[in-house]
């Protein structure tokens, strides 16, 4: 079977409530059969946030294939194209095998002692000269839990810097923010098995067919089975999801909040509200009702440029079906008013009392495989264990756990989000920036600015990766890291399901796991607790996991009943219960909650005193905000709205998938997608090369005609220039995007850029 052409594989339809049937997908190196495999090693795929359990085939010390794990609750044996062809086929290619240091402007190979001595010497110099605020850490959503927790302790208890975040800020920050604002703490309320029993499925800005192929297979099996659920898609493009939808709402990018206010208003005005539930378990209904009152179907239709009757029909489906599941992803998270719009999805479920039971739940999805762990452990800048920066008791808990003085832990202000970290580096406040497992020279907005920051002489850049990338080429020190299959650890998917990934093979050359690199740095820096003992007391992955279990004990993300032994074999296990809030009590108590909340329009924080005055008492918040137009609107000079996103065959900046021949051949080059009407007006045909230009930069790419609504164009964001023959910056979509972010989640607004398109002559 060619899973490049047949992306989602054969159907296994089932009746509502029946277990999703098993279908084991497998791919081995050409010429090999199962009998040739020396051993199979437990893991899970790390090429989307689904976290599909799998086993890695090993022969002669090499990874030679992969198969899905039949008993796992997440995928029941299935794997997508990236999992089959991209999870392991990069392992024999152009890996980093020795550290690199910059000498006379060029990166040259060296040994570990030389590289780490350089890192530690510069780190200590800056600590002595400036202090901990000189240090910033920018990590990934693709390391292991144990590595994130170790990094968090280094930053918060070893150095004392608040400047920690990751590229999860680009993909999942709004998911966390929306959950905190509504429920008082992070943590996914729903579970994938809700899809197996729901009557209606709403996908808000979630192109599931391409971003999470196995989850979409699960949906397809319901759609093609008896008693299919109705499907509603919210997306400005006619994606595969939209093509299967009973209702397709295609709002103009940047108008999601107006659309959501309209849906909430319809539920209220047409009587589809469980008022007893709302009164007993929520706060804020009166303000929400008043805020959404102006958003009639006709008004929303005018703002969003949709059909008012489509809005009415979607609201009726949500309001009258007994079991509704909603998913949310980047179409909301990376757009204007991201947190506000995502909170309205939560509101829809709360208004109907539709949360915490089978087939009734919201999934504020993640974009990366271990994004959940950055949030839980504090590697994204939050406090470990979903603790509250503004709660002195929570600071005391961590200080006792780590045996450090409370003032060591930076908590005088909210943690520094990624976009501010880069701003501080630009201004010269941050002079030591450690980048691990990510490629910001392709993934961040306004790339010309990012390159200029990384090239500053007064900024010392450490880049830790498995390959040379656009980012490593701008670093002062490059540390070769072991990748998936070459190290040991756990990671947690978008539905809180924890998987153990065993080491299958040795890393190439002198490459080390991220955990070993962080532990080596901590040892060389001589971090100690207040009694003079070594601060970080674990020496391996299981020791780090056990330390994390204690850190999480008693908090919403409690891992204390999990262990490596429990996670070996069988299915992944969620922390907490299968689905949260079945008792309709939410973690909003002032002494327990993770955050005191924000104004959704301005991002202004709610003080502890203001929060306590609300007396939430375990009730959820119905947060409200009016729609306001975005700061960048189409104009005569830049008449199109440009939105960016993913293609099914690649993940992030193609560091791995671009090295898999099948995936690379399936999507070798970027493109721009335009509507047929816009193509005719521009005088361009399929395959023509055009220049797409914003105020910030330009790309030259070929044209694809079809799936966008008129006035909207789409670019995949995966493509940089490292694997091309030139150093020209004309492929990356983020040459066009702006340095703007949501006021609450601080997630960049990748989805709304004004551009013009001109045909390249000749």
FENRA-V439547 format. One record per residue. N is the residue number from 1. RES is the residue in one letter. OMEGA is omega as a letter, one per 40 degrees, with the letter a starting at -180 (NA if undefined). NEAR is the number of other C-alpha atoms within 8 Angstrom. D_CENTER is the distance of its C-alpha to the mean C-alpha in whole Angstrom. Layout:
n = {N N}
res = {RES RES}
omega = {OMEGA OMEGA}
near = {NEAR NEAR}
d_center = {D_CENTER D_CENTER}
This chain:
n = {1 2 3 4 5 6 7 8 9 10 11 12 13 14 15 16 17 18 19 20 21 22 23 24 25 26 27 28 29 30 31 32 33 34 35 36 37 38 39 40 41 42 43 44 45 46 47 48 49 50 51 52 53 54 55 56 57 58 59 60 61 62 63 64 65 66 67 68 69 70 71 72 73 74 75 76 77 78 79 80 81 82 83 84 85 86 87 88 89 90 91 92 93 94 95 96 97 98 99 100 101 102 103 104 105 106 107 108 109 110 111 112 113 114 115 116 117 118 119 120 121 122 123 124 125 126 127 128 129 130 131 132 133 134 135 136 137 138 139 140 141 142 143 144 145 146 147 148 149 150 151 152 153 154 155 156 157 158 159 160 161 162 163 164 165 166 167 168 169 170 171 172 173 174 175 176 177 178 179 180 181 182 183 184 185 186 187 188 189 190 191 192 193 194 195 196 197 198 199 200 201 202 203 204 205 206 207 208 209 210 211 212 213 214 215 216 217 218 219 220 221 222 223 224 225 226 227 228 229 230 231 232 233 234 235 236 237 238 239 240 241 242 243 244 245 246 247 248 249 250 251 252 253 254 255 256 257 258 259 260 261 262 263 264 265 266 267 268 269 270 271 272 273 274 275 276 277 278 279 280 281 282 283 284 285 286 287 288 289 290 291 292 293 294 295 296 297 298 299 300 301 302 303 304 305 306 307 308 309 310 311 312 313 314 315 316 317 318 319 320 321 322 323 324 325 326 327 328 329 330 331 332 333 334 335 336 337 338 339 340 341 342 343 344 345 346 347 348 349 350 351 352 353 354 355 356 357 358 359 360 361 362 363 364 365 366 367 368 369 370 371 372 373 374 375 376 377 378 379 380 381 382 383 384 385 386 387 388 389 390 391 392 393 394 395 396 397 398 399 400 401 402 403 404 405 406 407 408 409 410 411 412 413 414 415 416 417 418 419 420 421 422 423 424 425 426 427 428 429 430 431 432 433 434 435 436 437 438 439 440 441 442 443 444 445 446 447 448 449 450 451 452 453 454 455 456 457 458 459 460 461 462 463 464 465 466 467 468 469 470 471 472 473 474 475 476 477 478 479 480 481 482 483 484 485 486 487 488 489 490 491 492 493 494 495 496 497 498 499 500 501 502 503 504 505 506 507 508 509 510 511 512 513 514 515 516 517 518 519 520 521 522 523 524 525 526 527 528 529 530 531 532 533 534 535 536 537 538 539 540 541 542 543 544 545 546 547 548 549 550 551 552 553 554 555 556 557 558 559 560 561 562 563 564 565 566 567 568 569 570 571 572 573 574 575 576 577 578 579 580 581 582 583 584 585 586 587 588 589 590 591 592 593 594 595 596 597 598 599 600 601 602 603 604 605 606 607 608 609 610 611 612 613 614 615 616 617 618 619 620 621 622 623 624 625 626 627 628 629 630 631 632 633 634 635 636 637 638 639 640 641 642 643 644 645 646 647 648 649 650 651 652 653 654 655 656 657 658 659 660 661 662 663 664 665 666 667 668 669 670 671 672 673 674 675 676 677 678 679 680 681 682 683 684 685 686 687 688 689 690 691 692 693 694 695 696 697 698 699 700 701 702 703 704 705 706 707 708 709 710 711 712 713 714 715 716 717 718 719 720 721 722 723 724 725 726 727 728 729 730 731 732 733 734 735 736 737 738 739 740 741 742 743 744 745 746 747 748 749 750 751 752 753 754 755 756 757 758 759 760 761 762}
res = {X X X X X X X X X X X X X X X X X X X X X X X X X X X X X X X X X X X X X X X X X X X X X X X X X X X X X X X X X X X X X X X X X X X X X X X X X X X X X X X X X X X X X X X X X X X X X X X X X X X X X X X X X X X X X X X X X X X X X X X X X X X X X X X X X X X X X X X X X X X X X X X X X X X X X X X X X X X X X X X X X X X X X X X X X X X X X X X X X X X X X X X X X X X X X X X X X X X X X X X X X X X X X X X X X X X X X X X X X X X X X X X X X X X X X X X X X X X X X X X X X X X X X X X X X X X X X X X X X X X X X X X X X X X X X X X X X X X X X X X X X X X X X X X X X X X X X X X X X X X X X X X X X X X X X X X X X X X X X X X X X X X X X X X X X X X X X X X X X X X X X X X X X X X X X X X X X X X X X X X X X X X X X X X X X X X X X X X X X X X X X X X X X X X X X X X X X X X X X X X X X X X X X X X X X X X X X X X X X X X X X X X X X X X X X X X X X X X X X X X X X X X X X X X X X X X X X X X X X X X X X X X X X X X X X X X X X X X X X X X X X X X X X X X X X X X X X X X X X X X X X X X X X X X X X X X X X X X X X X X X X X X X X X X X X X X X X X X X X X X X X X X X X X X X X X X X X X X X X X X X X X X X X X X X X X X X X X X X X X X X X X X X X X X X X X X X X X X X X X X X X X X X X X X X X X X X X X X X X X X X X X X X X X X X X X X X X X X X X X X X X X X X X X X X X X X X X X X X X X X X X X X X X X X X X X X X X X X X X X X X X X X X X X X X X X X X X X X X X X X X X X X X X X X X X X X X X X X X X X X X X X X X X X X X X X X X X X X X X X X X X X X X X X X X X X X X X X X X X X X X X X}
omega = {i a i i i a a i a a i a i i i i i i i a i i a i a i i i a i a i a a i a i a i a a i i a a a i a a i a i a i a i a i i i a i a i a i i a a a a a a a i i a i i a i i a a a a a a i a a a a a i a i i i i a i a i a i i a i i a a i a a i i i a i i i a i a i a a a a a a i a i i i a a i a i i i a i i a i i a i i a a a i a a i i a i i a i i i a a a a a i i a a i i a a a i i i i a a a a a a i i a a a i i a i i a i a i a a a a a a a i i i i i i i i a a i i i a i i a i a i a i i i i i i a a i a i i i i a a i i a a a a i i a i i i i i a i a a a i a a i a i i a a a a a i i a a i i a i a a a a a i i a i i i i a a a i i a a i i i a i i i i i a a i a a a i i i a i a i i a a a i a a a a a a i i i i a i a i i i a a a i i a i a a i i i a i i a a a i i a i a a a i i i i i i i i a i a i a a a i i i i i a i i a a a i i i a i a a a a i i i a a a a i i a i i i i a i i i a i a a a a i i a a i i a a i i a i i a i i i a a a a a i i a i i a a i a i a i a a a i a i i i a a a i a i a a a a i a i a a a i i a a i i i a i a a i i a i a a a i i i a i i i i i a i a i i i i i a i i i i a a a i a a a a i i i i i i i i i a a i i a i a i a i i i i a i a i i i a i a i i a i a i a i i i i i a a a i a a a a a a i i a i a i a a i a i a i a i a a a i i a i i i i a i a a i i i i i a a a a i a i a i a a i a i a i a i a a a i i a i a i a i i i a a a i i i a a a i a i a a i i a a i i a i a a i i i i i a i i a i i a a a i i a i a i a i a i i a a a i a i i a a a i a a a i a a i a a a a a a a i a a a i i a i a a a a i a a i a a i i a i a i a i a i NA}
near = {3 5 10 10 5 8 9 10 7 4 8 8 12 12 9 11 6 8 6 9 8 9 9 12 10 10 9 11 7 4 5 8 7 5 4 7 11 8 7 9 11 13 13 12 12 14 12 12 15 11 15 14 17 13 13 15 15 16 11 5 7 7 14 12 13 13 15 16 13 11 9 13 8 10 14 15 16 14 15 11 14 15 11 14 12 15 14 11 11 11 7 6 6 5 10 13 9 13 14 12 13 11 7 4 5 7 10 8 8 10 8 8 6 8 14 9 8 8 10 11 8 10 10 9 8 14 10 7 6 8 8 10 12 12 13 14 12 13 14 12 14 10 11 11 15 14 13 14 14 13 10 13 10 10 13 13 11 11 8 12 13 12 13 17 15 14 13 15 14 10 14 14 13 15 14 13 12 14 15 13 15 12 13 17 14 12 9 14 13 15 12 9 9 13 13 15 12 15 12 14 14 12 13 13 12 14 12 10 13 10 11 11 14 13 12 11 12 11 10 10 12 16 10 9 10 10 6 10 10 10 12 15 15 14 16 12 9 11 10 8 11 14 7 7 11 7 11 11 12 12 13 10 12 12 13 14 13 13 11 11 13 14 12 13 13 12 15 10 7 6 6 11 10 9 7 6 12 15 8 7 11 13 11 9 9 6 8 12 10 7 10 12 8 6 12 10 11 8 9 15 12 8 8 13 10 12 7 10 7 11 14 11 9 11 12 10 10 9 10 7 9 5 12 15 15 12 13 15 15 12 12 14 16 14 16 13 14 14 15 14 12 15 14 14 11 11 11 10 13 13 14 12 9 12 14 14 9 10 14 15 17 14 13 13 11 13 12 14 19 16 18 13 13 15 14 12 17 15 17 14 14 13 11 14 13 16 15 12 14 7 9 7 7 10 14 9 8 10 12 8 7 9 9 10 8 9 6 9 12 10 11 4 6 6 10 11 13 12 10 8 13 10 8 10 13 10 7 9 9 15 13 14 14 12 12 10 12 9 10 9 10 14 11 10 13 14 11 8 7 13 10 8 11 10 8 8 5 6 14 11 13 14 15 14 15 12 9 10 9 12 12 11 8 10 13 11 13 13 13 15 12 14 9 7 14 12 15 10 12 11 14 16 14 14 12 11 11 13 15 15 13 11 10 11 11 8 11 9 6 8 14 10 11 11 11 9 9 11 11 8 10 12 8 7 8 7 10 11 11 8 6 6 7 9 9 10 5 8 7 8 12 9 9 14 11 9 9 12 13 9 10 14 10 5 9 12 12 13 12 9 6 9 9 8 5 6 14 8 5 7 10 13 8 10 12 10 6 8 12 10 10 9 5 9 10 10 12 14 11 10 6 8 13 12 12 13 10 10 10 14 9 7 9 8 8 10 7 9 6 8 12 9 6 6 7 11 6 10 15 14 10 13 13 10 9 10 9 4 6 7 4 7 8 10 8 5 5 10 11 12 14 13 13 11 9 12 9 10 13 14 13 9 12 11 9 10 15 11 13 12 7 8 18 12 7 8 9 8 5 12 10 12 13 17 15 9 7 10 12 9 7 9 7 10 9 8 7 10 10 12 12 12 12 13 6 10 10 11 14 10 12 12 15 10 11 8 10 13 12 9 9 15 14 12 13 13 13 15 13 11 12 7 5 6 4 5 7 5 9 8 11 13 13 12 15 16 14 10 9 6 10 14 10 13 12 12 14 14 14 12 13 14 14 14 15 11 9 8 11 8 3 2}
d_center = {30 28 25 24 26 26 22 22 25 28 28 29 29 30 32 30 29 30 28 26 28 27 27 27 25 26 27 29 30 33 36 35 36 34 38 37 34 35 32 29 26 24 20 17 15 12 11 9 7 11 12 16 19 21 24 24 28 30 33 35 32 30 27 28 26 24 25 23 24 26 26 22 21 18 19 23 23 22 19 18 19 17 17 21 22 19 18 21 23 22 24 27 27 27 25 26 28 30 29 29 31 32 36 37 34 33 31 33 33 34 34 32 34 35 31 30 33 32 29 31 34 32 29 33 34 32 32 36 36 33 31 28 26 27 24 20 18 14 12 9 7 10 13 14 15 18 17 15 18 20 19 18 22 23 22 23 26 27 27 26 23 21 19 16 13 10 8 5 7 7 4 4 7 9 8 10 12 14 14 16 18 19 20 20 17 14 14 13 17 17 17 17 21 21 21 24 26 25 27 25 21 20 16 15 14 12 14 14 16 15 11 12 16 17 16 18 21 21 21 24 26 26 27 29 31 33 32 29 27 27 24 23 20 19 18 21 21 23 20 21 20 22 25 25 25 28 27 25 24 23 23 23 20 20 22 19 21 24 23 22 25 27 26 26 30 31 30 32 35 35 36 33 32 32 34 35 32 31 34 33 29 28 29 29 30 33 31 28 31 33 30 29 33 33 31 33 32 34 33 29 30 32 29 26 29 29 31 32 33 30 28 31 31 27 28 31 29 26 29 32 30 30 27 24 20 17 14 11 9 9 12 12 9 11 14 17 17 14 14 18 17 14 17 20 18 18 22 23 23 24 27 28 27 25 23 23 25 25 24 23 20 16 13 10 8 4 3 4 7 8 5 8 11 10 10 13 15 15 14 11 15 15 18 18 18 17 20 21 22 25 27 29 30 26 27 30 28 26 29 31 29 29 32 32 33 31 31 30 26 25 25 27 24 21 18 18 15 14 15 18 18 19 22 23 23 25 27 28 27 25 27 25 21 20 17 16 14 13 14 14 18 16 12 14 16 19 20 23 23 20 23 26 24 23 27 29 31 31 27 27 24 23 21 20 19 20 21 23 20 21 20 22 25 25 25 28 27 25 24 24 21 21 19 18 21 23 22 22 19 17 13 12 10 9 13 13 15 16 17 20 20 23 24 26 27 28 26 28 31 30 26 25 22 20 21 25 24 23 26 28 27 28 31 32 31 33 31 33 33 36 38 38 36 33 30 28 30 28 29 26 23 25 27 23 22 25 25 21 23 26 23 21 25 26 22 20 18 21 21 25 26 24 25 25 28 27 24 26 27 26 23 20 20 18 19 21 22 21 20 20 23 26 28 27 27 24 23 24 27 28 28 25 22 19 20 23 21 21 23 21 23 23 21 24 24 26 28 29 32 31 28 31 34 31 32 29 31 28 27 24 24 24 23 24 24 26 25 26 25 23 24 24 26 28 31 34 33 30 30 27 23 21 17 15 12 12 15 16 17 15 12 10 14 16 17 17 17 20 22 22 25 25 21 23 26 24 22 24 24 22 23 23 24 26 28 32 33 32 33 36 37 35 37 35 35 32 32 33 32 31 30 27 27 26 27 25 25 26 25 28 26 28 28 27 29 28 24 24 26 29 28 24 23 20 19 16 14 15 18 20 23 23 25 27 31 30 29 28 25 26 23 19 18 17 21 21 18 19 18 18 15 15 18 16 12 13 10 12 14 14 15 18 21 24 26 29 30 33 35 35 39 41}
